[in-house]
Amino acid sequence: MEKVPSKEILAKLITVTVLNKTGKKIDEFQMRGGSNLWVFIRKRGLPIGSACSGVGVCGACHLKVTEKNPQSISEKNNFEKETLANNQKSPDERLACLCRVSGDITIQADYW
């Protein structure tokens, strides 16, 4: 079961920095703490995979979180680990649709 974000996290504005595959900054936006990363990437208009409509089974929304502190993003659960493995994604990647963000992060994907 997913942990409900605290009131303090929900009250924060989080900055998400987006890098392309070469490491160049291509965007930066703010989102409400505790929110789903995939939803905000889509709202921002950035291309991101969604063959499963964001339920965590296709692996198309895989990305790397390149800069964070350990409390900045939800922990990877067993379902996410299995989906990454089943879709031949690197274990150090994350599925945006299964991530809740609670602190500033930098993300990078090979499809940007």
trRosetta pair geometry for C-beta under 8 A, 3 or more apart (Angstrom, degrees):
i j d omega theta_ij theta_ji phi_ij phi_ji
2 74 7.5 -15 -148 -150 97 148
2 100 7.4 109 -171 -17 123 138
3 74 7.4 174 47 -132 102 105
5 9 4.2 -111 -178 86 108 130
5 10 5.3 133 109 -54 118 86
5 33 6.5 172 179 133 148 88
5 34 3.0 -99 6 -113 170 125
5 100 6.5 -145 -57 158 116 137
5 102 6.3 -179 -129 -95 117 112
6 9 4.8 97 56 7 77 100
6 10 7.0 -144 96 -3 41 89
6 34 8.0 -160 41 -75 45 130
7 10 5.6 -57 -145 41 33 112
7 11 6.2 33 156 -23 66 109
8 11 5.9 -59 -150 34 28 111
8 12 7.0 34 152 -31 61 104
9 12 5.9 -53 -157 19 35 116
9 33 4.2 -144 169 142 65 126
9 34 4.8 105 124 -51 109 103
9 102 4.5 -37 -145 -139 124 105
10 32 6.7 13 -162 166 57 106
10 33 5.7 -135 -90 82 17 94
10 34 4.8 -26 -85 18 69 144
11 33 6.9 -13 53 40 36 125
12 32 7.5 122 80 -165 54 50
12 33 3.7 55 63 -31 97 138
12 102 7.3 78 58 -167 139 59
12 103 7.9 -15 128 -93 156 49
13 30 4.8 9 175 -178 107 125
13 31 7.4 148 -159 71 64 24
13 32 6.7 -47 -107 -101 57 44
13 33 7.1 -99 -69 -29 12 86
14 30 6.4 148 73 -156 43 67
14 31 5.3 -29 62 65 99 77
14 32 7.2 30 13 125 95 9
14 33 5.2 122 -37 -82 109 68
14 35 7.8 -155 31 35 129 101
14 101 5.2 161 133 127 167 115
14 102 7.0 -152 -84 -171 137 10
14 103 6.4 163 -126 -175 109 6
14 104 6.0 -174 -163 -78 73 48
14 105 7.4 13 171 9 116 86
15 28 6.5 2 -173 -177 97 101
15 29 7.6 168 -149 91 56 28
15 30 5.5 -36 -93 -96 59 77
15 104 4.6 6 57 -121 88 101
16 28 6.9 172 87 -152 51 54
16 29 5.6 -13 58 64 97 76
16 30 7.4 159 14 -101 78 25
16 31 6.1 21 -10 6 121 112
16 37 7.3 143 -113 -136 149 94
16 40 7.0 125 15 113 155 136
16 101 6.8 -23 -78 -162 112 170
16 104 7.5 -163 -73 -150 39 56
16 105 5.8 -2 -119 66 73 85
16 106 7.7 147 -167 -100 52 30
16 107 6.4 -3 -172 5 100 112
17 25 6.2 -50 -175 -129 103 106
17 27 7.8 164 -159 93 42 53
17 28 4.9 -11 -108 -107 65 94
17 67 7.4 0 56 55 122 124
17 104 7.8 38 -8 -179 96 94
17 105 7.4 -149 32 106 75 45
17 106 4.3 -23 70 -110 107 81
17 107 7.3 161 82 22 54 63
18 25 7.1 102 76 -156 53 61
18 26 5.4 -64 106 65 99 86
18 27 4.1 6 48 61 125 92
18 28 6.7 -156 16 -73 79 44
18 29 7.7 22 -15 9 114 92
18 41 8.0 124 -96 -121 133 96
18 46 6.7 -130 -147 -101 164 158
18 106 7.8 -172 -71 -158 19 62
18 107 5.8 -19 -111 68 63 90
18 108 7.6 139 -167 -88 51 45
18 112 6.8 -122 166 -171 108 169
19 23 5.4 -13 -177 -145 131 34
19 24 6.5 140 -154 66 77 30
19 25 5.9 -49 -97 -91 71 46
19 26 6.7 118 -138 8 22 88
19 66 6.7 -17 28 22 140 146
19 106 6.3 40 -16 174 112 101
19 107 7.0 -170 26 92 80 41
19 108 4.1 -26 73 -96 107 95
19 112 7.5 130 109 86 39 135
20 23 7.2 -50 68 17 65 17
20 24 5.2 -5 36 57 106 86
20 26 5.0 80 -41 -31 96 131
20 108 7.3 12 95 -145 9 84
20 109 7.9 -52 -143 62 39 64
20 112 4.4 -132 -120 114 68 92
21 108 7.0 118 -102 175 36 99
21 109 7.0 -57 -73 104 78 41
21 110 4.6 64 -106 -131 120 51
21 111 7.6 106 -54 -3 115 18
21 112 6.3 160 -29 65 75 67
23 108 6.9 -11 -99 -120 53 141
25 28 6.9 -1 -175 -46 115 102
26 112 6.2 -161 40 161 155 121
27 44 6.7 109 163 164 150 137
27 46 6.5 -129 27 -75 162 125
29 40 6.9 -176 104 164 131 112
29 44 5.3 -129 -24 -105 165 131
31 35 5.1 -117 158 60 114 137
31 37 7.8 151 65 -110 168 52
31 40 4.3 -29 -99 -114 141 159
31 101 6.5 71 81 67 126 132
32 35 4.8 93 72 -32 83 125
33 101 6.9 -112 -136 106 50 71
33 102 5.2 59 -164 -133 98 55
33 103 7.7 39 -123 -56 107 39
34 100 5.6 -6 -162 179 43 115
34 101 7.5 -89 -28 69 10 50
34 102 6.0 46 -66 -91 57 85
35 39 6.6 -104 167 66 101 122
35 40 6.0 82 122 -41 128 120
35 100 6.7 164 81 -145 17 75
35 101 6.4 -22 63 44 69 91
36 39 4.3 74 84 5 107 112
36 40 7.0 167 90 -7 59 85
36 54 7.7 65 160 -174 143 129
36 96 7.9 89 165 153 79 72
36 97 6.9 10 -177 -153 117 42
36 99 7.0 114 -154 78 57 55
36 100 6.1 -44 -88 -94 50 68
37 40 6.1 -65 -153 41 33 104
37 41 6.3 33 154 -22 70 107
37 73 7.7 5 -48 -132 136 110
37 96 4.5 -114 102 -161 108 82
37 97 7.7 -105 68 -62 82 19
37 99 4.3 -2 11 84 127 110
37 100 7.3 -153 -21 -96 84 18
37 101 5.4 96 -72 -33 95 113
37 107 7.5 130 -171 -67 134 155
38 41 5.8 -54 -146 34 30 112
38 42 6.5 28 156 -16 64 106
38 48 6.5 -164 -144 124 76 147
38 50 7.5 128 -177 -95 121 101
38 54 5.2 160 119 -126 147 109
38 61 5.4 6 -112 -172 115 158
38 95 7.8 -11 -60 150 125 71
38 96 3.9 126 -74 121 79 97
38 97 3.9 15 -27 -84 161 57
38 98 7.9 53 -19 -4 126 39
38 99 7.3 123 -23 43 83 87
39 42 6.0 -61 -155 38 28 109
39 43 6.3 27 151 -18 65 109
39 54 7.3 64 -65 -140 74 156
40 43 5.4 -50 -140 38 37 113
40 44 6.2 41 156 -24 66 104
41 44 5.7 -55 -151 34 29 113
41 46 5.0 -71 -176 62 82 116
41 48 4.8 54 123 -23 131 151
41 61 7.9 144 66 -154 149 112
41 96 5.9 -18 6 178 145 153
42 45 7.7 52 175 -67 33 22
42 46 7.5 -93 -83 56 25 70
42 48 6.2 -99 -69 46 74 117
42 50 7.2 46 -88 -60 129 145
46 112 6.9 -11 -169 -106 113 118
47 111 6.6 -106 104 134 110 112
47 112 7.3 169 59 -93 92 73
48 60 7.7 121 159 126 62 90
48 61 5.1 44 167 -124 104 89
48 63 7.9 -44 -130 -45 110 125
48 96 6.2 -46 -172 49 143 155
48 109 7.6 161 -112 -24 85 176
48 111 7.8 133 -111 83 46 130
49 58 6.7 -137 147 108 118 122
49 59 7.7 -8 105 105 148 43
49 60 2.3 -134 151 145 141 103
49 61 4.8 -140 67 -60 86 55
49 62 7.5 7 39 13 133 66
49 111 7.4 97 -35 33 97 168
50 53 5.9 55 168 -99 96 28
50 54 5.8 -14 -140 -46 99 76
50 58 7.7 105 -175 53 17 143
50 60 6.4 -114 -28 86 21 130
50 61 6.5 50 -75 -60 61 111
50 97 7.6 126 -115 -70 79 129
51 58 4.0 156 67 -136 107 166
51 60 5.0 115 5 -16 100 147
52 55 4.9 -105 142 45 109 89
52 56 6.9 -97 99 39 144 24
52 57 4.5 155 -118 53 160 89
52 58 4.0 -173 -19 -16 107 106
52 60 7.4 164 8 18 87 110
52 97 7.8 -151 79 52 105 174
54 61 7.3 42 -106 -23 66 155
54 97 4.0 -175 -152 -132 69 126
55 97 6.9 -37 0 149 12 143
56 79 6.2 51 136 137 141 113
56 80 6.4 -78 -158 -93 124 70
56 83 5.5 -121 164 -56 80 167
56 95 5.6 101 -128 124 79 154
56 97 5.4 -152 -68 96 70 116
56 98 4.7 66 -100 -60 123 115
57 83 6.0 -128 -123 -120 32 118
58 61 7.8 81 77 -1 98 81
58 83 7.9 17 43 -167 21 114
58 87 6.9 85 158 -97 37 145
59 62 5.5 7 178 -41 74 113
59 83 5.5 -179 -71 157 89 92
59 84 6.4 134 -121 -104 112 40
59 86 7.2 -162 -43 80 135 82
59 87 3.0 -156 6 76 166 170
59 88 8.0 109 142 45 164 55
59 89 5.3 -163 -166 -26 122 131
59 95 6.6 -91 -121 -99 48 113
61 95 5.5 76 80 -163 96 70
61 96 4.2 -101 155 37 117 100
61 97 5.1 103 57 -19 154 95
62 84 6.9 111 -109 -117 121 87
62 87 7.5 -167 -44 103 133 132
62 89 4.6 -149 -112 -136 158 144
62 90 7.9 126 176 37 135 77
62 93 4.6 28 -173 154 105 139
62 94 7.1 150 -148 76 60 33
62 95 5.9 -40 -89 -93 60 61
62 96 7.7 -159 -91 -11 11 82
62 109 7.3 136 101 -129 59 102
63 93 6.4 147 73 -160 18 95
63 94 6.2 -32 67 63 70 82
63 96 5.7 43 16 -52 120 103
63 107 5.1 30 144 -177 135 109
63 108 6.5 161 -174 77 92 35
63 109 4.1 -58 -113 -77 94 99
64 90 8.0 1 -84 73 101 130
64 92 6.8 21 -124 122 98 93
64 93 5.6 -71 -79 -112 66 71
64 94 7.3 120 -117 16 24 84
64 107 6.8 151 81 -158 49 60
64 108 4.8 -20 63 63 102 89
64 109 7.1 170 17 -80 74 48
65 68 5.2 -3 156 -14 117 134
65 72 7.7 170 178 95 137 118
65 73 5.9 -92 -117 -6 166 161
65 94 5.6 26 -17 5 106 136
65 99 7.9 161 -59 -134 130 155
65 105 5.5 -46 -151 -169 105 125
65 106 7.2 118 -167 75 57 52
65 107 5.7 -34 -103 -100 57 75
66 106 4.9 -57 66 99 92 104
66 107 6.9 149 9 -117 85 19
66 108 5.1 39 -27 0 127 116
67 105 6.5 155 84 -161 67 50
67 106 3.7 38 38 28 106 116
68 72 3.8 -139 -164 58 103 142
68 73 5.8 -25 -161 -5 159 108
68 103 6.7 116 -156 88 87 107
68 104 7.6 -172 -117 98 66 55
68 105 4.5 1 -87 -115 105 89
68 106 7.3 -147 -48 28 73 67
69 72 5.2 115 51 -28 64 106
69 103 6.0 -42 45 110 96 157
71 102 6.3 -71 150 88 78 121
71 103 5.9 76 100 -12 79 138
72 101 6.7 -10 161 -156 73 75
72 102 6.1 -163 -154 68 30 70
72 103 3.3 -92 -113 66 77 106
72 104 6.5 -66 -135 61 127 39
72 105 5.1 143 149 -68 131 97
73 94 7.1 -34 152 -123 148 167
73 99 5.4 -22 -166 -161 109 111
73 100 7.2 147 -159 78 57 46
73 101 5.5 -24 -104 -109 75 63
73 102 7.0 -176 -78 24 24 78
73 103 7.5 -95 -35 46 57 85
73 105 6.0 53 -53 -79 113 148
74 98 7.5 -119 82 141 130 70
74 99 5.6 180 39 -148 101 52
74 100 4.2 68 -36 44 125 86
74 101 7.7 -81 -11 -61 81 32
74 102 7.5 103 -55 -10 65 107
76 80 4.8 -121 -161 86 80 133
76 81 5.9 97 148 -57 113 86
76 94 6.6 -128 -89 -114 108 87
76 98 7.9 71 -130 113 62 125
77 80 5.3 99 54 10 67 101
77 81 7.2 -126 104 -4 37 92
77 98 7.3 -118 31 172 101 130
78 81 5.4 -54 -147 38 36 115
78 82 6.2 37 155 -20 68 105
79 82 5.8 -55 -149 37 29 111
79 83 6.3 29 154 -19 64 107
79 98 7.4 -166 96 -128 105 149
80 83 5.7 -54 -145 36 32 111
80 84 6.4 34 156 -19 65 104
80 94 7.2 -6 178 -149 135 64
80 95 5.4 -149 -141 23 99 116
80 98 4.8 -169 -89 103 117 159
81 84 5.9 -55 -151 35 29 111
81 85 6.4 24 153 -14 63 109
81 91 7.1 24 -141 -136 83 91
82 85 5.7 -59 -147 40 31 109
82 86 5.9 28 157 -18 68 111
83 86 5.8 -55 -139 40 28 110
83 87 6.1 6 165 1 64 115
83 89 7.9 4 121 31 70 127
83 95 6.2 3 96 -48 135 150
83 98 7.9 146 43 -20 148 149
84 87 6.4 -75 -146 50 22 95
84 89 4.2 -93 -156 72 75 110
84 90 7.3 -59 -180 75 118 30
84 91 6.1 120 122 -104 139 47
84 93 6.1 165 -134 71 125 98
84 95 6.9 -137 -66 -40 90 102
85 88 7.7 29 -177 -75 31 29
85 89 7.6 -79 -53 50 21 73
85 91 7.3 23 -72 -83 83 89
89 93 5.0 -89 162 58 111 140
90 93 4.7 101 68 -14 87 103
94 98 7.4 -139 177 69 85 94
94 99 5.4 53 158 -64 130 130
95 98 4.5 48 84 21 107 107
95 99 6.9 174 85 -24 53 92
96 99 5.6 -63 -145 28 35 116
96 107 7.8 59 -95 -154 109 154
101 105 6.0 -110 -139 6 118 130
108 112 7.5 -130 -161 47 52 124
109 112 4.9 88 68 -3 94 103
